[in-house]
Amino acid sequence: MSRHMWFGIGGVIIGLILLTVLPIWIPIVIIVAAIAIPIAIWAALGSSNRRRISGMRRRGQLGP
């Protein structure tokens, strides 16, 4: 898994733990942000950059 995927998973886990301590809306915001930020960054890339990064992953030049 890539480093960014670990950050996303960590954000979701922290949000789930905070569900027991804080008001319901704060952990939900954390969970949504942990999922939405990587997706927004990927969507912000142009199609040629996405294609280039995917090719680099296939060739093993980037993390899995």
Backbone bond lengths (Angstrom), bond angles and torsions (degrees), N, CA, C in turn:
res aa  C-N    CA-C-N  psi(-1)  N-CA   C-N-CA  omega(-1)  CA-C   N-CA-C  phi
1 M - - - 1.444 - - 1.518 109.58 -
2 S 1.304 114.69 148.04 1.457 119.24 179.33 1.529 110.62 -76.52
3 R 1.313 114.59 164.19 1.459 119.96 -179.24 1.529 111.02 -64.11
4 H 1.311 116.85 -37.12 1.466 120.53 179.56 1.519 111.16 -66.44
5 M 1.328 116.80 -34.83 1.464 120.07 177.65 1.528 110.00 -64.86
6 W 1.334 117.43 -38.63 1.457 120.95 177.76 1.519 111.00 -63.43
7 F 1.344 116.92 -40.21 1.466 120.11 177.32 1.527 110.46 -62.36
8 G 1.320 117.83 -41.87 1.463 121.50 178.81 1.517 111.79 -63.25
9 I 1.326 116.07 -45.51 1.467 120.28 179.18 1.529 110.04 -64.24
10 G 1.333 116.71 -41.18 1.464 120.44 177.90 1.518 112.01 -61.69
11 G 1.327 116.96 -40.55 1.462 120.67 178.05 1.520 112.29 -63.36
12 V 1.324 116.39 -39.81 1.469 120.08 178.69 1.528 109.97 -67.07
13 I 1.323 117.36 -42.89 1.463 120.45 -179.91 1.533 110.71 -64.21
14 I 1.321 116.78 -44.36 1.472 120.12 177.36 1.523 110.33 -60.67
15 G 1.336 117.04 -41.82 1.458 120.43 177.86 1.515 112.22 -61.51
16 L 1.340 116.89 -40.30 1.465 119.75 179.23 1.528 111.30 -67.56
17 I 1.320 116.79 -37.68 1.469 119.52 177.25 1.528 110.58 -65.96
18 L 1.326 116.29 -41.11 1.469 120.18 -178.65 1.530 112.71 -69.68
19 L 1.334 117.90 -16.69 1.472 120.39 177.02 1.527 111.32 -57.60
20 T 1.321 116.46 -30.93 1.467 119.16 -177.71 1.530 112.51 -81.08
21 V 1.348 117.52 -16.07 1.457 120.55 -172.42 1.528 113.19 -109.30
22 L 1.316 116.92 -41.89 1.464 121.92 -171.81 1.529 111.45 -104.60
23 P 1.339 116.25 169.17 1.462 118.91 173.12 1.536 110.37 -58.72
24 I 1.288 116.15 152.59 1.471 122.82 -169.72 1.526 113.45 -58.73
25 W 1.320 119.04 -32.63 1.469 119.58 -172.52 1.518 113.29 -75.08
26 I 1.338 119.46 -28.26 1.470 121.55 -178.83 1.539 111.02 -67.90
27 P 1.329 119.98 -50.56 1.472 118.98 177.65 1.530 112.81 -63.32
28 I 1.324 116.65 -33.32 1.466 118.86 178.76 1.526 110.40 -65.58
29 V 1.322 117.39 -39.44 1.469 120.95 176.49 1.528 110.12 -62.59
30 I 1.325 117.81 -41.23 1.464 121.67 179.77 1.527 110.54 -64.76
31 I 1.328 117.46 -43.61 1.467 121.32 179.72 1.518 110.67 -63.97
32 V 1.326 116.98 -45.94 1.472 120.61 179.83 1.524 110.75 -63.00
33 A 1.322 117.45 -41.30 1.466 120.32 179.21 1.522 110.86 -65.12
34 A 1.334 117.87 -40.08 1.467 121.10 -179.76 1.525 111.23 -64.02
35 I 1.311 117.28 -29.97 1.465 120.80 178.82 1.524 110.83 -87.06
36 A 1.330 117.41 -40.36 1.462 121.28 -171.38 1.529 114.04 -78.00
37 I 1.313 118.73 -33.35 1.468 120.29 -175.78 1.527 112.12 -62.54
38 P 1.339 120.66 -49.94 1.466 118.80 177.74 1.535 113.09 -62.58
39 I 1.325 116.55 -36.11 1.464 120.04 178.82 1.518 110.10 -66.65
40 A 1.322 117.56 -41.38 1.465 120.82 179.73 1.528 110.95 -65.70
41 I 1.322 117.01 -38.94 1.465 119.78 178.76 1.516 110.38 -64.96
42 W 1.330 118.02 -43.64 1.468 121.50 178.68 1.526 110.60 -63.66
43 A 1.323 117.27 -40.91 1.463 120.94 -179.52 1.524 111.42 -69.00
44 A 1.328 117.95 -27.00 1.456 121.14 -179.37 1.527 112.24 -73.60
45 L 1.330 116.94 -19.70 1.458 119.93 177.96 1.522 109.82 -70.56
46 G 1.298 116.15 148.24 1.461 120.54 173.89 1.516 109.86 -73.34
47 S 1.311 116.92 163.46 1.462 120.44 -177.05 1.530 111.47 -63.27
48 S 1.325 118.30 -34.87 1.461 119.65 179.72 1.528 110.91 -68.20
49 N 1.326 117.26 -37.80 1.467 119.82 177.38 1.522 111.40 -68.44
50 R 1.333 117.61 -39.13 1.463 120.20 176.87 1.518 110.42 -62.08
51 R 1.324 116.49 -43.17 1.460 121.99 179.20 1.534 110.14 -62.81
52 R 1.329 117.28 -42.36 1.461 122.01 -179.99 1.531 110.72 -64.07
53 I 1.324 117.13 -44.71 1.467 120.89 179.62 1.523 110.75 -65.85
54 S 1.323 117.46 -41.22 1.466 120.00 178.17 1.527 110.67 -62.53
55 G 1.325 116.44 -40.70 1.463 119.76 177.55 1.518 112.02 -64.29
56 M 1.318 116.75 -39.25 1.465 120.55 178.26 1.524 110.73 -65.35
57 R 1.321 117.40 -37.40 1.465 120.51 177.30 1.521 110.78 -66.00
58 R 1.347 116.86 -41.93 1.466 120.12 179.10 1.528 111.31 -62.20
59 R 1.303 117.48 -37.33 1.470 122.28 -179.13 1.528 112.18 -80.81
60 G 1.314 118.09 -5.21 1.458 122.02 178.42 1.513 113.80 80.10
61 Q 1.326 118.19 18.63 1.457 121.37 179.38 1.534 112.07 -84.02
62 L 1.308 116.41 -17.10 1.474 121.70 176.12 1.516 108.45 -120.28
63 G 1.331 116.42 169.40 1.453 120.89 176.71 1.519 110.80 -59.98
64 P 1.331 116.84 163.69 1.475 121.24 -175.95 1.484 115.46 -60.99
